[in-house]
Every structure is written in C-alpha cells, then in structure tokens.
Amino acid sequence: MVSSVPGQSPGTLTGLQHNTLADGLFHAGTWVLVVLASLLTLRSWRQGRLAPSWSFHIGLVLVGWGLFDLVEGLVDHQILGVHHVRDDLGGPLSWDIGFLVFGAVLVVVGWAVHRRGAHAPGG
C-alpha cells in the first residue's frame, strides 16, 4: 500500500520491500495493542469490573474486526483506491464487495454473540 503512490510502483522489488515492511510494522503494532488490551481486560475481569461471560467479550472482538474490515474496505479500496483485495487480478469489484460483506457479517454476528453474553446470568 505504501508504494502505491506517485513515484513508486508496487510492481517493483523496492515497492514490494516497502509494502512488506509497512505491512509487518502495522501487524506488529496491532498485535501489541491486542496483547495490551487483553492484559488490561484480564486485570479488570479479575477485579470484578467486567462481565464474566466469554460471549460478551468475544462478540465485541468480532464487532471490532468487522468494523475494521468495513472501514478499511471503504476507505482504502473504494474511496482512495490505494489497493484492492485482489490486485493481482486487476482489482475486481467482486472481491472488494465480498470483503465488505464479510465485515458486515462479522459485525452482525459479533453483536448477536455480545448481546447474548450481556443478557446471560452474571453478564
């Protein structure tokens, strides 16, 4: 994604290296945030400040994943056109739409799982 700017080409070795590095840093950063949030959640859970239901928490994780996919799909794929789900196929719209549908399904399913956990005894 970072090499898809004027003056750079994602089809070159240098562009691939820049993209791979940026993607790796992005994923490392998101995993650091996931681990940090998990530790904070466990600490709060042990102190009795959070609902003990697994579905309460897992549902919100699914909602967050779906919202990320929706925002990333709309902003990067559709609005900015920085990249597409399948750039190797010329960026067909069907893959981008499938990605957005998958994100929406994650939000809906995640919210249903979360609500079930919120209404469970002790939730």
C-alpha atoms as one frame of an Amber mdcrd trajectory, in Angstrom:
protein
   0.000   0.000   0.000   2.745   2.486   0.807   4.392   2.024  -2.581   1.178
   2.761  -4.458   1.959   6.470  -4.581   3.326   8.670  -7.365   6.984   7.925
  -7.994   6.814   4.364  -6.623   5.444   1.183  -8.085   4.081  -1.796  -6.164
   5.264  -3.954  -9.090   8.972  -3.409  -8.353  11.192  -5.205  -5.846  11.707
  -1.956  -3.920   7.956  -1.369  -3.832   7.379  -4.921  -2.596  10.002  -4.442
   0.103   8.404  -1.179   1.262   4.953  -2.783   1.303   6.189  -5.842   3.207
   7.957  -3.726   5.825   4.941  -1.432   6.289   2.585  -4.408   6.497   4.814
  -6.117   9.066   5.064  -2.976  11.205   1.301  -2.500  11.014   0.609  -6.074
  12.084   3.218  -5.962  14.859   1.626  -2.772  16.175  -1.875  -4.212  16.098
  -0.728  -7.362  17.927   0.948  -5.232  20.613  -2.380  -3.446  21.066  -4.285
  -6.764  21.185  -1.949  -8.152  23.865  -2.126  -4.925  25.874  -5.922  -4.816
  25.670  -6.115  -8.488  26.651  -3.937  -7.923  29.710  -5.989  -4.893  30.765
  -9.198  -6.850  30.233  -7.958  -9.765  32.341  -6.915  -7.387  35.115 -10.328
  -5.715  35.130 -12.055  -9.086  34.926 -10.169 -10.353  37.996 -11.153  -7.203
  39.885 -14.805  -7.915  39.098 -15.271  -4.822  36.938 -16.227  -6.679  33.746
 -18.965  -9.134  32.882 -17.585 -12.679  33.181 -19.272 -14.010  30.046 -16.909
 -15.094  27.258 -19.531 -14.379  24.624 -19.800 -10.803  25.900 -16.127 -10.232
  25.086 -15.711 -12.454  22.024 -18.733 -10.764  20.445 -17.084  -7.366  20.799
 -13.852  -8.719  19.280 -15.851  -9.879  16.247 -17.598  -6.493  16.024 -14.223
  -4.720  16.112 -12.793  -6.985  13.432 -15.826  -6.408  11.223 -15.735  -2.634
  11.727 -12.036  -2.584  10.857 -12.737  -4.521   7.645 -15.611  -2.202   6.737
 -13.631   0.989   7.317 -10.515  -0.375   5.597 -12.555  -1.705   2.688 -14.495
   1.508   2.185 -11.618   3.939   2.690  -8.663   2.082   1.116 -10.444   0.033
  -1.533 -13.307   2.263  -2.615 -12.670   5.913  -1.676  -8.874   6.167  -2.000
  -8.377   3.203  -4.340  -4.960   2.581  -2.767  -5.277  -1.168  -3.195  -7.887
  -3.864  -3.627  -8.442  -7.295  -2.127  -7.048  -8.938  -5.256  -4.737  -6.525
  -7.063  -3.205  -9.494  -8.872  -6.492  -9.880 -10.777  -6.733  -6.208 -11.644
  -8.773  -5.371  -8.545 -12.137  -6.862  -9.496 -15.013  -5.258  -7.638 -16.494
  -8.624  -6.626 -13.598  -9.339  -4.234 -13.901  -5.873  -2.664 -17.651  -6.309
  -2.224 -17.116  -9.765  -0.714 -14.670  -8.232   1.762 -17.249  -5.614   2.781
 -19.987  -8.251   3.119 -17.672 -10.373   5.291 -17.028  -7.333   7.519 -20.757
  -6.639   7.823 -21.438 -10.296   8.706 -18.770 -10.143  11.421 -20.412  -7.038
  12.897 -23.890  -8.604  12.914 -22.785 -11.988  14.263 -20.440 -10.373  16.782
 -23.177  -8.074  18.051 -25.571 -11.019  18.445 -22.929 -13.001  20.371 -22.144
  -9.965  22.529 -25.818  -9.317  23.330 -26.314 -12.973  24.273 -23.416 -12.652
  26.720 -24.707  -9.331  28.039 -28.082 -10.897  28.853 -26.650 -14.083  30.348
 -26.818 -14.516  34.123 -23.906 -12.628  35.611 -23.378 -10.735  32.337
